[in-house]
Amino acid sequence: MALFFKLDKKDRERLFVNIKRNFNKSWDKIYPSFGVGRTMFFYYVSGKYPLPEKMFYKIQKLSGIKIESYKKIYREKYLKKIIQKPKIDSNLAEIFGVLNGDGHISKNKYEISIVGSIYEENYYFYLKKLFEQKFGLLFRLSRERTKIKLRGYSKNLCDLLIDVYGFPYGVKIGKLKIPKIVLKSRKYVYSYIRGLFDTDGTFYLRRKKDPVIEISSADPVFLAEIQNLLGLLGFNVTKGEKKATLYRKQDIINFFKLIKPANSKHLKKYQNYLKLYLRG
């Protein structure tokens, strides 16, 4: 059993106000020192969740205030959540693409995570909702300097992803593959490519006017699978050692029409290209 402390509103606010005053920094600079995600940290600040024992004593020390009045709560620290094998649909296929892109599955605390640029914050809120709705599991967003990270913890979910769908633990190079279940439907394939492109893809203009789509991977076997899959979808693919590339304008238009990327970093560039293309 783990020990938690529930404080009254006045004492809790005094603690956190003093911490902010002593640090003289923004909360985004302070919360990483507590070893919890940003969302969870503000749950503690607001009183939504009681304070874990270790955090309670650390907060007292950092604030310089000793709290005498509190309610002790004993409970299981982690509640085991059984996640049933999810039904295949477009959302699950998209999640598989994301995991094969910037995803990582770790045996350390059974963490499932996706890491991207802090400038992709809106996209990561989209991913948070996608993952939570599909798995019924809380995923947290945290920010650190130039990076944003989405993560969830579940041994049950890790086991499903590894044992049922073939995702690897740890380093992915040499172990990546398209889950076979995705190939059962063209609709699922489109969604899978969307997740992969949104995390490991690029759209840019070459010579300031010629559009280019790239999907990169350091895993040659997996990249060959992606290149062949794009070819089967009717795209003219230029095959490189570490990337699959589309150059033809009609392929670019068809890609955005069929795949429907969700990451605004791609969509904004594409919209700017269309203005140029239609104008010229």
Residue, then its C-alpha position, 0 to 999 in steps of 0.5 A: m500500500a502507498l501513502f498519500f496526503k490530502l491537504d486543505k486548499k489553503d495549505r496546499e496553495r501556500l506550499f505551491v505559492n512559496i515554491k514558485r516564489n523560491f524558484n522564481k521560475s515558471w511552472d514549466k521550468i519547475y515541474p520536471s524536477f518532481g519527476v512527473g508529467r506536466t498534466m499530473f503536476f497540475y493535478y497535484v497543484s489543483g488538489k485533484y489528486p492527493l500528494p504521494e508521500k515522497m512528493f509531499y515531503k519534497i514540497q514541504k522542504l522546497s517551500g520552507i513550510k511544515i504542514e501539520s494538518y492533513k489527511k493520510i490516505y492509503r491505497e494501491k499505488y498503481l491499479k492494474k488496468i486490463i486492456q482487451k485486444p482492441k478491435i481493428d479499425s482506422n484509428l488503430a491502424e493510424i496508431f500502428g503507423v505512429l508507433n512505427g514512426d516516432g513511437h517507442i515501447s520500453k520494458n522500463k516501467y512498460e512505457i509506450s511513448i511518442v516524441g516530437s517537436i514542441y512545435e507539434e503541440n496541437y498534433y500531440f493533443y490529437l494523438k493523446k485523444l486518439f490513444e486514450q479513446k482507443f485503449g481506455l488508458l490515460f496518456r500524459l503530455s510533457r514538454e522538455r526544451t524543444k521536445i514534446k512527449l506523449r506517454g502511457y504506462s501499461k504492462n498489459l498494453c505493452d504485451l498486446l503490442i509486442d505479442v499480438y501485433g509484433f512491435p519490438y521493445g527498445v531499439k526498432i532498427g532491424k525489427l520493424k514491420i507493417p502489422k499484417i492486420v493493417l493490410k486487410s483493408r485499403k482504408y486501414v492502409y491509408s490510416y497506417i500511412r497517415g500515422l507513419f507520415d505524420t511522425d516520420g514524413t516530410f513535405y517540402l518544396r524543391r527549387k522553391k516550386d516542386p513538391v516533395i513527399e518523403i517517408s524516412s526509415a533507417d531500417p532497410v527491410f521496413l523501408a522496402e515494405i513501405q516503398n512497395l506498399l506505396g507502389l501498390l497504392g498507385f504512387n510513383v515511388t523513388k526508392g532511396e537507401k533511407k527514404a521513399t520519395l514522391y516527386r510527381k505533382q499528381d502523386i502529391i495531390n492524391f497522397f493528401k487526398l487519400i491519406k489525409p495527414a493530421n499533422s498541421k506542420h504538413l498541412k500548412k506547407y501543403q496549403n501554401y504549395l496549393k496556393l502557389y500551384l493554383r496561381g502558377 
